[in-house]
């Protein structure tokens, strides 16, 4: 650089001229004005705050398609089987009782002659209730007995023969080892013939007339028959002996219709149920 001395006065005028020129021109472009230390620097312009971005609305999720349920087939209801109607049992009642035919026994030991007299009346449609006839039947039955006895009684064989002789029907003394079979034969005989049946009761010590019965059977199969009871008559003339007659269930009938027993001697009916029937 060239260090030459410059007179002071001229220098001042030069500075002034330069300053004026700068004032008029407003400063040459590209040159910064000198900072005045007594004037605080202008605050830097405040940057405009960046706009807060508006939050985009959350996207609404598309509805998830609901799976269409597979329809379950409704099971076809199984038709309940139609209950088989139960047939109403048919009750059969047979009772041959006729007041004018029944006869009391005239002595304590004439039960068989009295039963014979009542049965003959029922078979023949008569009403003979005389002492004389009963006494006659007693004598004839004693003649017809299979065995001879020290007592005044009679036996099933004598009773059956008297019935054959005076009723004209084929009565017989039938012995059964089964009470149920004996009762079935009672029903069968009355059903077939319409005639009464005789039975020995109380271990063969007494005689009853069976006048009828009650049975129950399936209408679809009449062979399936149940015996319910019997109509009976005892000749002692008291209600205790079923006079003039009474209906007894099978159970009650069975209490009197017991096995035959003869204490005097051995007989062919021992231990059996005896029926005087056709």
Residue pairs with C-beta under 8 A, 6 or more apart in sequence:
22 28
27 33
35 41
87 218
87 219
87 220
88 219
89 216
89 217
89 218
89 219
89 226
90 216
90 217
90 218
90 219
90 222
91 214
91 215
91 216
91 228
92 213
92 214
92 215
92 216
92 217
93 212
93 213
93 214
94 190
94 191
94 212
94 213
94 214
94 231
95 211
95 212
95 231
95 245
96 122
96 190
96 194
96 195
96 196
96 211
96 212
96 231
97 211
97 212
97 231
97 233
97 244
97 245
98 121
98 122
99 244
100 121
100 127
100 129
101 118
101 121
101 122
101 126
101 127
102 118
102 121
102 129
102 209
102 233
102 243
102 244
102 245
103 114
103 117
103 118
103 121
103 129
103 134
103 235
104 114
104 235
104 236
104 237
104 243
105 111
105 113
105 114
105 134
105 235
105 236
105 237
106 114
106 131
106 134
106 135
109 151
109 152
109 153
110 134
110 135
110 138
110 235
111 206
111 207
111 234
111 235
111 236
112 138
112 141
112 153
112 154
112 158
112 159
112 162
112 207
113 134
113 135
113 137
113 138
113 141
113 154
113 162
114 134
114 207
114 235
115 159
115 198
115 207
115 208
115 209
115 235
116 137
116 141
116 159
116 162
116 163
116 166
116 198
117 128
117 129
117 133
117 134
117 137
118 196
118 209
118 233
118 235
119 163
119 167
119 195
119 196
119 198
119 209
120 126
120 128
120 163
120 166
120 167
121 127
121 128
121 129
122 195
122 196
122 211
123 167
123 168
123 169
123 195
123 196
124 167
124 168
137 162
137 166
138 154
140 162
140 165
141 154
141 158
141 159
141 161
141 162
142 154
142 158
143 158
144 157
144 158
144 159
144 161
144 162
144 165
145 154
145 155
145 157
145 158
146 155
146 156
146 157
146 158
146 267
146 268
147 155
147 157
147 265
147 267
149 155
149 264
149 265
150 264
151 264
155 262
155 267
155 269
156 173
156 175
156 200
156 260
156 269
156 274
156 276
157 173
159 173
159 198
159 207
159 276
160 171
160 172
160 173
160 276
163 169
163 171
163 198
163 276
164 170
164 171
164 172
167 195
169 193
169 195
169 278
170 278
171 198
171 276
171 277
171 278
172 276
172 277
172 278
173 269
173 274
173 275
173 276
174 182
174 185
174 274
174 275
174 276
174 277
175 260
175 268
175 269
175 272
175 273
175 274
176 182
176 185
176 272
176 273
176 274
176 275
177 271
177 272
177 273
178 273
179 254
179 257
179 273
182 257
182 273
182 274
182 275
183 227
183 230
183 250
183 253
183 257
184 227
185 275
185 277
186 197
186 199
186 210
186 213
186 230
186 275
186 277
187 213
187 215
187 225
187 227
189 195
189 197
189 275
189 277
189 278
190 196
190 197
190 210
190 212
190 213
192 278
193 278
195 278
196 209
196 210
196 211
197 209
197 210
197 275
197 276
197 277
198 207
198 208
198 209
198 210
198 275
198 276
198 277
199 207
199 208
199 210
199 232
199 257
199 273
199 274
199 275
199 276
200 206
200 207
200 260
200 269
200 274
201 207
201 208
201 256
201 257
201 258
202 256
202 258
203 258
203 259
203 260
203 261
204 260
204 261
204 262
204 269
204 274
206 234
206 241
207 235
208 232
208 233
208 234
208 242
208 256
209 232
209 233
209 235
210 230
210 231
210 232
211 230
211 231
211 232
211 233
211 245
212 230
212 231
213 227
213 228
213 229
213 230
213 231
214 227
214 228
214 229
214 230
214 247
215 225
215 226
215 227
215 228
216 225
216 226
216 228
217 223
217 224
217 225
217 226
218 224
227 250
228 249
228 250
229 247
229 248
229 249
229 250
229 252
229 253
230 247
230 248
230 250
230 253
231 245
231 246
231 247
231 248
232 242
232 245
232 246
232 248
232 253
233 242
233 243
233 244
233 245
233 246
234 241
234 242
234 243
235 241
235 243
236 243
237 243
239 246
242 248
248 256
257 273
258 273
259 271
259 272
259 273
260 267
260 269
260 270
260 271
260 272
260 273
260 274
261 270
261 271
262 269
262 270
